[in-house]
Structure formats: structure tokens, C-alpha cells
Amino acid sequence: MAGHPAPAPRGKSTSGTAPTITDGPSAADLLENRLEQLKSLLWCCYSEGIDWSRGDGPKHLENVIWLAADMVDQAAELHQRCLGERAGQA
């Protein structure tokens, strides 16, 4: 797994163009991270007799919490975007 990186801030371009794809984690790392999160979510939902303190339990629990934290960050970004769009319409 590529680790649990914090969302990478988008770099400001000095040339006036959009930030490049190389800002922050690679697409492959982001995809690997998301797949690990989803695998853990499914494991939590469909595994029987889950032992959260042994075996794969702690890893999957950590991944699900990480997934929830990512979703909170994405929702907060979307909320800020919505506020900006509403301010632009007023």
C-alpha cells in the first residue's frame, strides 16, 4: 500500500496554467490507496467473526477510518465549492 498521505495541496502555477499532474501523489498511488480502502470496507461489511484486535482486523479498521476521513475532506471541499458558486450567483 502506498501509505496514508494527506490530500496533497494543488500547486499554484507561476506560468498561469493549471497545476500539473505531478503535483502530489501519482494517479497509481491514489488508485492503490482507494482500492485498499474499498477492499477494507467490503471486508468489514461481509466478513464473519471479525476480530478487530488481531489478524487483518486492525489494518482493515484503519483503512475504513481513513476512507471516512477522505470522504469528510472531499465533502468539505465540495461544500466550499458550493458556497463559492452561491456567492457568484448572488
C-alpha positions in Angstrom: 0.0 0.0 0.0 1.3 3.5 -0.8 0.6 4.8 2.7 -1.9 7.2 4.1 -0.9 10.5 2.5 -2.8 13.7 3.5 -4.5 15.2 0.5 -1.9 17.0 -1.5 -2.5 20.7 -1.9 -2.7 21.8 -5.5 0.3 23.7 -6.5 -0.1 27.2 -7.8 1.4 27.6 -11.2 3.6 30.6 -11.9 3.0 30.3 -15.6 -0.7 30.9 -15.3 -1.5 27.3 -16.4 -3.2 24.7 -14.4 -1.2 22.6 -11.9 0.5 19.6 -13.4 -0.5 16.0 -12.8 2.9 15.6 -10.9 1.6 17.7 -8.0 1.1 15.3 -5.0 0.7 11.6 -5.2 0.7 9.8 -8.5 -2.5 8.5 -10.0 -1.3 4.9 -9.5 -0.7 5.6 -5.8 -4.2 7.3 -5.4 -5.8 4.3 -7.2 -4.0 1.8 -5.0 -5.0 3.7 -1.8 -8.7 3.8 -2.9 -8.7 0.1 -3.8 -7.2 -0.7 -0.3 -9.9 1.4 1.3 -12.7 -0.2 -0.6 -11.3 -3.7 0.0 -11.4 -3.0 3.7 -14.9 -1.6 3.6 -16.1 -4.7 1.9 -14.2 -6.9 4.4 -15.8 -5.0 7.3 -19.3 -5.4 5.8 -19.1 -9.0 4.7 -16.6 -10.9 6.9 -17.9 -13.1 9.6 -16.5 -13.1 13.1 -14.3 -10.1 12.7 -11.7 -9.7 15.3 -10.8 -6.1 15.4 -7.7 -6.6 17.6 -5.9 -9.4 15.7 -5.1 -10.6 12.2 -6.3 -8.4 9.5 -8.8 -6.6 11.7 -6.7 -3.6 12.7 -5.5 -3.0 9.2 -9.0 -3.0 7.7 -10.4 -0.9 10.5 -7.7 1.7 10.0 -8.4 1.7 6.2 -12.1 2.2 6.8 -11.4 5.1 9.1 -9.0 6.5 6.5 -11.7 6.2 3.9 -14.2 8.0 6.1 -11.6 10.8 6.7 -11.0 11.1 2.9 -14.8 11.4 2.4 -15.1 14.1 5.0 -12.3 16.1 3.3 -14.0 15.7 -0.1 -17.3 16.8 1.3 -15.8 19.8 2.9 -14.1 20.8 -0.4 -17.5 20.3 -2.2 -19.2 22.5 0.5 -16.7 25.3 -0.1 -17.2 25.0 -3.8 -21.0 25.2 -3.3 -20.6 28.3 -1.2 -18.4 29.9 -3.9 -21.0 29.1 -6.6 -23.8 30.5 -4.5 -21.8 33.7 -3.8 -21.2 34.0 -7.6 -25.0 33.8 -8.3 -26.0 36.4 -5.7 
